[in-house]
Amino acid sequence: MARTLVAMFILALASAACASGSAGNAYFPLGAGNRWTLEAEDGGRPATISIAQASSDVLVLRGLPGTRELHVRTVGRTIEAWDDGQHRWEALLRLGARAGTKYTVNLSGLSLWRNVQVTVASRTAVVHDARDRTFRNCVRLTFRYPKGLVDAGLEELVFAPEVGIVRTSVQTIAGPRVSVLRSYRLT
């Protein structure tokens, strides 16, 4: 009986550890081979965001607006990016933070991610993708630059639970460019 209780206790602890480990990825599942294709609402060419393995605990994120390639990792419910210029990990996407939370991202070498204030604007956003699928309880991040936008900058990124990125809005010199999820593949 005592062995059974101890085994059940250990199993419960292991299950809780697994659940908390995957919670960090719930809104942006970072797995090697995962990819999202977003379609520009104005008919522009599609954009692809993808994940590749760099090492056992570091992944390569390609195609996130304002970046080419970032080394990233999940810490709790936050996605951190490696800043080569400052030789440190920087909180990039605080997807587990409460609505209203504000934080600053300062990645050297990336103008759209340099000294930008990020706000968790909503944890209950509703988004429709390019195929008119509805995603509920999305995390919506908005961006504010200390000197305002001159000719380009991020406006918002939206992440759906168990899917990942479903909407982006980037201000360009030609005006805002909104892209929504067309397809995705999680491995």
C-alpha positions as CSV (number, residue, x, y, z in Angstrom):
1,M,0.0,0.0,0.0
2,A,2.8,2.4,1.0
3,R,4.6,1.6,-2.3
4,T,1.5,2.3,-4.3
5,L,1.0,5.7,-2.6
6,V,4.7,6.6,-3.1
7,A,4.5,5.5,-6.8
8,M,1.2,7.6,-7.3
9,F,2.9,10.6,-5.6
10,I,5.9,10.4,-7.9
11,L,3.7,9.9,-11.0
12,A,1.7,13.0,-10.0
13,L,4.9,15.1,-9.5
14,A,6.2,13.9,-12.9
15,S,2.9,14.8,-14.6
16,A,2.9,18.2,-13.0
17,A,6.4,18.8,-14.2
18,C,5.6,17.8,-17.7
19,A,2.5,20.0,-17.7
20,S,4.4,23.0,-16.5
21,G,7.2,22.4,-19.0
22,S,4.8,22.4,-22.0
23,A,2.9,25.4,-20.6
24,G,5.8,27.7,-21.7
25,N,5.2,26.6,-25.3
26,A,1.4,26.6,-25.2
27,Y,1.1,29.9,-27.2
28,F,4.2,29.4,-29.4
29,P,5.1,25.7,-29.6
30,L,8.9,25.7,-30.2
31,G,9.8,22.4,-31.7
32,A,12.3,21.7,-34.4
33,G,10.4,21.4,-37.7
34,N,7.5,23.6,-36.6
35,R,6.4,26.2,-39.2
36,W,3.7,28.8,-39.7
37,T,2.8,30.4,-43.0
38,L,1.2,33.8,-42.8
39,E,-0.7,35.5,-45.7
40,A,-0.6,39.3,-46.1
41,E,-4.1,40.7,-46.1
42,D,-3.1,43.1,-48.9
43,G,-2.2,40.2,-51.2
44,G,1.6,40.4,-50.8
45,R,3.7,37.3,-50.7
46,P,3.4,34.9,-47.8
47,A,5.9,34.9,-44.9
48,T,7.1,31.7,-43.2
49,I,8.2,31.4,-39.6
50,S,10.1,28.2,-38.7
51,I,12.0,26.5,-35.9
52,A,15.2,24.4,-36.2
53,Q,17.3,22.8,-33.6
54,A,20.6,24.5,-32.7
55,S,21.6,22.4,-29.6
56,S,19.9,20.3,-27.0
57,D,18.2,23.3,-25.3
58,V,18.5,26.1,-27.9
59,L,16.4,26.5,-31.1
60,V,16.7,28.7,-34.1
61,L,13.7,30.9,-34.9
62,R,13.6,32.1,-38.5
63,G,11.2,34.7,-40.0
64,L,9.8,36.4,-36.9
65,P,9.0,40.0,-38.0
66,G,12.0,42.2,-37.5
67,T,14.4,39.4,-37.4
68,R,16.1,37.0,-39.7
69,E,17.3,34.3,-37.3
70,L,17.3,34.2,-33.5
71,H,18.6,31.6,-31.1
72,V,15.8,31.1,-28.6
73,R,14.9,29.0,-25.6
74,T,11.9,28.6,-23.4
75,V,12.3,29.6,-19.7
76,G,9.0,29.0,-17.9
77,R,6.4,30.7,-20.0
78,T,8.8,33.1,-21.6
79,I,10.6,32.8,-24.8
80,E,14.1,34.3,-24.6
81,A,16.4,35.3,-27.4
82,W,20.2,35.4,-27.4
83,D,21.6,38.9,-27.9
84,D,25.1,38.4,-29.5
85,G,26.0,42.1,-29.0
86,Q,25.3,42.0,-25.2
87,H,26.2,38.3,-24.7
88,R,23.1,37.5,-22.7
89,W,19.6,36.1,-22.9
90,E,16.8,38.6,-23.3
91,A,13.1,38.0,-22.6
92,L,11.5,38.3,-26.0
93,L,7.9,37.0,-25.7
94,R,6.4,36.9,-22.2
95,L,3.4,34.8,-23.3
96,G,2.5,33.8,-19.8
97,A,2.4,37.3,-18.3
98,R,-0.9,38.9,-17.2
99,A,-2.8,41.3,-19.4
100,G,-1.5,44.8,-18.8
101,T,2.1,43.7,-18.2
102,K,4.7,45.9,-19.8
103,Y,8.3,45.1,-20.4
104,T,11.2,46.3,-22.6
105,V,13.0,44.2,-25.2
106,N,16.4,45.5,-26.2
107,L,18.1,43.3,-28.8
108,S,21.2,44.9,-30.3
109,G,21.5,44.7,-34.0
110,L,17.8,44.4,-34.6
111,S,16.2,47.9,-35.1
112,L,12.6,46.6,-34.7
113,W,13.5,44.9,-31.4
114,R,15.8,47.6,-29.9
115,N,14.5,49.4,-26.9
116,V,10.8,48.6,-27.7
117,Q,8.2,48.5,-25.0
118,V,6.0,45.4,-25.3
119,T,2.5,45.2,-23.6
120,V,0.5,42.1,-23.1
121,A,-2.6,43.9,-24.4
122,S,-5.0,40.9,-24.1
123,R,-5.1,37.2,-23.1
124,T,-8.6,36.8,-24.6
125,A,-8.2,38.1,-28.1
126,V,-10.2,36.5,-30.9
127,V,-8.5,36.2,-34.3
128,H,-9.7,34.9,-37.7
129,D,-7.1,33.4,-40.0
130,A,-6.9,33.4,-43.8
131,R,-9.2,30.4,-44.0
132,D,-11.7,32.1,-41.6
133,R,-11.0,29.7,-38.7
134,T,-11.5,31.4,-35.4
135,F,-8.9,31.3,-32.6
136,R,-10.0,32.3,-29.1
137,N,-8.1,33.1,-25.9
138,C,-5.2,34.4,-27.9
139,V,-2.3,36.4,-26.4
140,R,-2.0,39.8,-28.1
141,L,1.3,41.7,-27.7
142,T,1.5,45.4,-28.8
143,F,4.7,47.4,-29.3
144,R,5.6,51.0,-28.6
145,Y,8.9,52.7,-29.5
146,P,10.3,55.5,-27.3
147,K,10.7,57.9,-30.3
148,G,7.6,56.7,-32.1
149,L,7.6,54.9,-35.5
150,V,9.6,56.7,-38.2
151,D,9.1,54.4,-41.2
152,A,8.9,50.8,-39.8
153,G,8.1,48.9,-36.7
154,L,6.1,46.2,-35.1
155,E,2.5,47.0,-34.1
156,E,1.2,43.6,-32.8
157,L,1.8,39.9,-32.6
158,V,-1.0,37.5,-31.7
159,F,-0.5,33.9,-30.5
160,A,-3.2,31.2,-30.2
161,P,-3.0,28.4,-27.7
162,E,-1.6,25.1,-29.1
163,V,-1.1,26.8,-32.5
164,G,1.4,29.6,-32.2
165,I,1.6,32.8,-34.1
166,V,-1.7,33.7,-35.9
167,R,-1.5,37.4,-36.7
168,T,1.2,40.0,-37.2
169,S,0.9,43.7,-37.9
170,V,4.0,45.6,-39.0
171,Q,4.1,49.3,-39.9
172,T,6.0,49.9,-43.1
173,I,6.9,53.1,-45.0
174,A,4.0,52.2,-47.3
175,G,1.5,51.8,-44.4
176,P,0.5,48.9,-42.1
177,R,0.9,45.4,-43.3
178,V,-1.3,42.8,-41.6
179,S,-0.6,39.1,-42.1
180,V,-2.8,36.2,-40.8
181,L,-2.2,32.5,-40.4
182,R,-2.7,30.5,-43.6
183,S,-1.3,27.1,-42.4
184,Y,0.9,25.6,-39.8
185,R,2.6,22.4,-39.0
186,L,3.6,21.3,-35.5
187,T,5.9,18.3,-35.1
